[in-house]
Amino acid sequence: MNGFKEQCLELRKKDYTLPEIVKITGRSKTSVYFHIRDFPLSVKKLSAIRELQGAQIRVYALARKGKSVRGFRRFSEWNRERVLLVSHLLFDGEIYHGGCAYNNRSSILIEQVAKAMKSMYDFEPKRYKNPFTGVSRIAYYNVALGAYVKIKARELLQTICHFPKSFKREFLQSFFDDEGCMDFRPENNCRRIRGYQKDAGVLKIIQKLLLEFEITSRIQMPNEVVIVGKENLVKFQREINFSRGVRINGMRSNSIWKQSLEKREILRRAIASYQT
């Protein structure tokens, strides 16, 4: 026994760690520790161990960067649901390093986006609601998901003009649901659909897609597309329209309607107001 103790102490004096002594002696960790517990490692050895552990942690962190334990399903083929999802995240949403989010006052649109996200991501979003504005928010905190959606958003903008007409209709409806309004002021003989977007390139895409439905529009700088004229409004109502349940905020101080009408209802009234 004394020989084993002396061996442990001798190895400890040479700055061997507990696991190293266990390996050399072939004895249990408990037995070795009993003999060396009062003999700490040198400051130099402890510093080297900390540096090694730090390097291992950094390697692991780099390997994990941009990855999440919450996986998601990638896709190569587009369909209407995927166009709806990505376009809404583009227009009234956010795609950022930590994930993606969607903001809207309409609970119908919020649930449409949440349902569409289910096709690629199984986890429920975090939900918030601003009590002052009534705007709801769903957020998906996943770094890898955010990076992937950003790639798909860029892909959608680059390829939407080559997609089937039903996909283009979905894209346009998402845009006008999120960024559009029906400007109807009978006393001023004003009837127009307006869609806002900071990115002029997106406005040009919208204008081009509208033409495929024989709807003419103009880009009004700096940041909106405008549709006017009975014929264009009728075609928009028939081919695109606003989604059911998407309403204006009638509680705003500058609201001319003073009630939360559906956007499609205001469009119907505007068309009906033309003299036959």
Beta strands, then each sheet from edge to edge (+ up, - down):
strand 1: 93-96
strand 2: 99-104
strand 3: 126-129
strand 4: 136-141
strand 5: 180-185
strand 6: 190-196
strand 7: 218-220
strand 8: 224-228
sheet 1: 1+ 2- 4+ 3-
sheet 2: 5+ 6- 8+ 7-
end
